Amino acid sequence: MQAYYADENFNNVLHLFNVKRYVIITKTKNMNTPRLPLLFIVLIACLVSCKKGSQSPGVLGNWHQVKLRVYELHHDTVMYDTTYYHPFTGFDFMDFKSNGSCTVGTDHYYYEANGFYPKTPQAIAPQLSTFDYVNAGGGYVITPPNTGVTNPGGFVVTDTAFYMPGDTLRVQVIGYGHSITSTVKSVSQNYYVR
């Protein structure tokens, strides 16, 4: 919190700035001092009551996958753009919990249509993965849980979930290879509904 104190030339006005609100207190010559401690107690109570919860209720719960778009970015040019609408099953889901963890289920591998990979999704044994997530303003950053092992493969991957109007969740995964400054990126955009 930043405080700006005005002097006599600015009509003795004290401005307090907070993240979401402005409080203006005008100081008059008849203001008695016992009111100031009470005022600061009320201000502190307001600040404490503005504490945010750990996760937004909008993303909580079970989401079922309905669409997947995969492609590569070569110097910001989209290549091998492929979209899948099936074969999603009841095992293709994300379940966001209020403790900041989410479970992801999948039972197929999906590929870009670049000639090197199979043309259809490959069925695999169902897999469950657990991740942590935090609200990061415009989205939710999804990370592997801290296991003490530092990225043994050296691959850089970012996962971000965006809650969209119409009760849709878009999870974007970007693979940068071994460097975040790579000019070739693998991107998948996963779409989920409740």
Secondary structure as UniProt FT lines:
FT   STRAND          2..5
FT   HELIX           8..10
FT   TURN            11..12
FT   STRAND          13..17
FT   STRAND          22..26
FT   TURN            29..30
FT   TURN            33..34
FT   HELIX           35..49
FT   TURN            57..59
FT   STRAND          61..74
FT   TURN            75..76
FT   STRAND          77..84
FT   TURN            90..91
FT   STRAND          93..96
FT   TURN            98..99
FT   STRAND          101..109
FT   STRAND          122..135
FT   STRAND          140..143
FT   TURN            152..153
FT   STRAND          157..164
FT   TURN            165..167
FT   STRAND          168..175
FT   TURN            177..178
FT   TURN            180..181
FT   STRAND          184..193
//
